Amino acid sequence: MVEDKTNKMRESLSLMSLSSFSYALSYFILQGCFAAIAGIVLGVGMINDSRVFPDDPTLNPIIFGAASLCFGLAQIPYCMALSTLFSDTKLAN
């Protein structure tokens, strides 16, 4: 989002009558897809692995994948809020 701010992407999209809600929703959906992929990979990758989850190697990885998904989805608004503090991409990196 910081890079979009330096490129003035939001202003150019508003010229094409795109609302700021649509812009934020598209960013949230795109990043939500990445969070979903990470949650699925972490959850499915550890199913039936008794070294990581010795108590219940079938159910605990699914819970861990769901928790990873929720954590990833919770980080998106946090990053959106932090992006308002930076005006330059060099500062954000």
N, C-alpha and C positions, 0 to 999 in steps of 0.2 A: 504494500500500500504506500510505502514511503517513496518507492520508485515511481509509482503512478502519480504521486503528488509532485515530484520534480518534473515529470513529463507533462504535467497539467492534463492528465487523462480525464479526470472528473469534469474539468471545464469543457473539454472538447466533447465529452459525452452529453453534457447538459445542453450543448448547442444542438444536439440531435434529439433533444427532449427526453433524455433518460433521467429519471428521478434518482436522488441520492439513495433512497431506499432500495431501488433495483440494483444499484452499484454495490451496496453493502451486502445485499442478499446473494448476489452472484459470487462475491468473494467468500462469503460464509459457506455456500454450497460447494464451491471448488475446494476449499480447505477441508470441509467436512468429508469429502470423498477421500482425500489423503488420510484423514484420521480413521475413516472406516477401513481402509486397506490395511493400515498399520494394526488396528485392533484385530482384524480377521487373521492376519499373518501371525501375530503374537499368540492369539488364542488357539488357532488350528495347529500351529507349529509345535505346540507343547502337549497336545493330546496324547494320552497313553505314555507319557514320559515320567516314569516313576522316580527318576533322579531329581527332577525339579519339584514335583508335587507328590511326595511319597504317600500322603494320606488318601487322597482321592484323585488319581491321575486322569480321570475322565471329566469330572465336573469342574474341578478347580481351574484348569486352563480356560474353560469357557467363561468362568467368572472373571479371570484375569484379563481375557480379551475384551470383555464388556467394560471392565474398569479402565483399560487402556483407551478404549473408544470414548468413554465419558471424559477421561482426562484430556484427550486430544480435542474434543469438542469444547471443553471448558477453556482451553488455551486460545481458541480463535478470537473470542471477544476481548480477551486480555491483550492479545497482540494488536487487535484493531485499536484499542484504547491507547496502547503505547505508541502506535504509529503517529498519533496526533502530536507527540512531543518532538518529533524530528521533522525537519524541513529539508534536510540534505541526506542523500543515500550514503554518503561517506560517514556521516555521524551514526547512522543506524547499523552499519556493518561493524 
